[in-house]
Amino acid sequence: MKITDLIGTIPLFEGLAERHLDDLAMIVVDQKFARGQTIFSEGDEGNGFYVAASGRVKIFKLSWEGKEQILHIFGPGEPFGEVPVFSGQNFPANAEAMEESRIFFFPRKSFIDLVRENPDLALNMLAVLSMRLRRFAALIEDLSLKEVPGRLAAYLLYLSERNEGAQRLELEIAKGQLAGLLGTIPETLSRVLGKMRDQALIETEGRRIHILDMQGLEVLAETGGRL
């Protein structure tokens, strides 16, 4: 598939005329990253933004003690590091490839020039940023106001919603990474999963999770309570 066609499949660029996709193809830098390779570090100059063409990327921050807090996990078609494109600031977190990944990089100056010529690009970017802000606000609420069972319930409901209400899910990340995303440790996550099984909220088999009691999960997510 031509790189123009690949760019056209990215939701951020949906609806753009072919000539605008050609313009994007002229400025994109096609990169490959190995598993565990750093894409950018917190404090690096925000000289452009990225889109995952394939693979998976985690965005995270590190505490002074070296504890990792995962903020986002992005997969194919999802942009990341886009805020500095408009703010002109440094990257506020770290980005690392979770597996072998193909990443498109769009340089800030060249992209801004295209936005000036095609306002549809700006509208698409605003839509993506609005959805990102909503998800980030939910993450902050989960981490600050809910116990781990409430956070996990909210995450499972999020996965279900993203998969059109499916009750049979498969975790896209290892349980250790999920623990980091939920702001806990793997041992605590395993205990919570066990309690959820005991209370017939879910069934688990490896990374596969079957939601048995959707309403029960909703109550747990809303109250943020303990099991």
N, C-alpha and C positions, 0 to 999 in steps of 0.2 A: 504494500500500500504506500502511495506517495505521501510525503510528509504533509502536503497540503490537505489531503484527505484525512490524515490522522488528526490534524488540528481541527478540522471541521467536525469531528466526533466529540470534541471536548465541550461540555455544557456551557462553559464560559463564553464560547464563540458560536453558540447556536444561532442560526438565523442570519449570519453574516453572508454578504454576497461573496461569490467566488474570488472576485478581484481583491477583496479585503483579506480573505484567507491566504491568497498569494502574497499579499504584503506582509502578513504575519510569518509566512514561511521564509521570507527574505531576511527576517531579523532573528529568528529563533536559533538557539544554540542547542544542538542535540547532544546530550551527555549520557553516559552510563556510569552507574555507581555499584560497587560490590556491597554485599551484605556487611553492615557495620561501618561503612565508610561515611565520613562527615560530609554533608552537603554545604552547610554553613554553620557558624558558631554564633552564640549570643555576642552582640557587640560588633559583629562584622558590618561593613558598609552595606546598606540596602540598595544595591545598584541594579536591582531587577527582581523579578519574581519567577516562580517555578510552577510547572504542571507535571504531575506524575503521568507519564504515558503508559507505563507498566510498572509492576512491583508495588511496594508499600513503603511509606515514609512516616517516621514518628517525629513529632515536634515536642521538645521537652526542655525543662529547666533543671538546673542542679543547685542544691543548697550548698552552704559553706561546708557541710559535713559530707558532701558528695552524694546525698540522697537524690534520686531522680524522680521528678514528677512529670509524667506524660500529660501533655495538654491536648494533643490531637493525634490522630492516626489517619493518614490520607492514602487513598488508593487510586487506581487508574481514572484519569479524567478530572481529578481534583487539583485545584491550584493551592499553593501555599507560599508564604513569604510575600504576599501581595500588598500588605499595608504600607511598607516603605516606598512602594511605587508612587503613592500619592503624598505621603508625609515627608519623604526625603530623609527619613531617620535610619538608624541602624537596626539590624534584626534583633528583636527582643527575646529570642529564644534560640535553641539549637535545633538543627534538622539532621537526621541520620537515616540512611537506607536500612530498612529492616530485612530486606532481601535484595537480590540483584534487581536493579531498577533502571528503567530508561526515563530520563528526566529532561523535559524541555525547559530551557531558560530563556526568558524574554528580557533583554536589557531595558532598564528604566527609560533612558533618554529616547531610544528608538520607539518604545511602546507609547510614551507620552505623545510623541509626534503623530503616531497613528490615531490616538484618541482624539487629538485636535481635528483630524480630518474626518473621523467617523465617530460621532457621539454614541452610536449604538454600543460601542465597546465599553464606554463609561457606564451606560445603563446596565449592561450585563455584569460588569464588575461590582456595581452597587448592589445588585440582587444577590450575588454570591457573598459579599461582605455582610449583608443584612442577615442572611441565614447563618453565617459563621458567628456573628455577634449573639444571635439567639442561642445557639448551641453552647457558646462559651459562657453566657450568663447562666445557663442551666448547670454547667459544670461547676461554676463557682458556688451556686446554691447547694448543689449536691455535696461538695467537699466541706462546706462550712456549716451547713444546717442538718445534714442527715448522717445517721450512723451507716456503717458499711452495708448492712442488709438493704437499707433504703437506696443507697447509691447503686448497688448491684441490680436491684429490681428496676430502677429507672433506666439503667443501661440496657437490660434485656428488653424492656418495652421500647426503647429507642431502636434497637436492632430489629424488633418485630415490625415497628412502623416503617422502617426503611425497606423492609422486605414485604411490604403490602399486607401487613397483619399476620404474617406467617407465625405459627406456633412451634414449628420445628426449625431450629436455628443451628448454625455452625459458627463458633467463634473464629474470627479472622486472625486472632493473635494468640500467643501462648498465654497460659494462665498467669505466669509471672509478669508478663507485660500488662495483662488486664489488671492485675493488682496495682501496678504502678499508675495506670490510668485512673483507677478508683481511689488512689491515695491511701493504699494500705499495703500489707505484706502478703506474700503467697500463702503463708500458714493461716492467716485470718480469713483470707478468701476461701480457702479449702473448707474451713469450719463452717462458714456461712453457706456455702454450696451444700454441705452435708445437712445443715439444719433445714434448708429449703427443700431438700429431698425428703427428709423425715416428715415435714409438714405437707407433703404432697403438692407443693407449689410447682416443682419441676422434676424432670428426670434427666440424668446426665450419662453420657457415654463418651469419654474422651473430651473432644472439643464440641461434641454435639449436645445440644440442650433442647429438651422438649418441654414447652410451657404447658402445664396441666391446669393451672388455675390463674387465668389472666386477671380476673377481678381481684384475687388475692394479691397478686404482684402490684396492681394499680394502687390498692390500699396501702401496701408497704411503701411504695415509692412516694405517695402523697404525704403520708405521716412521717416517713423517715425513721420509723421506730425500730425497735429491736425484735428479733425473732423469739 
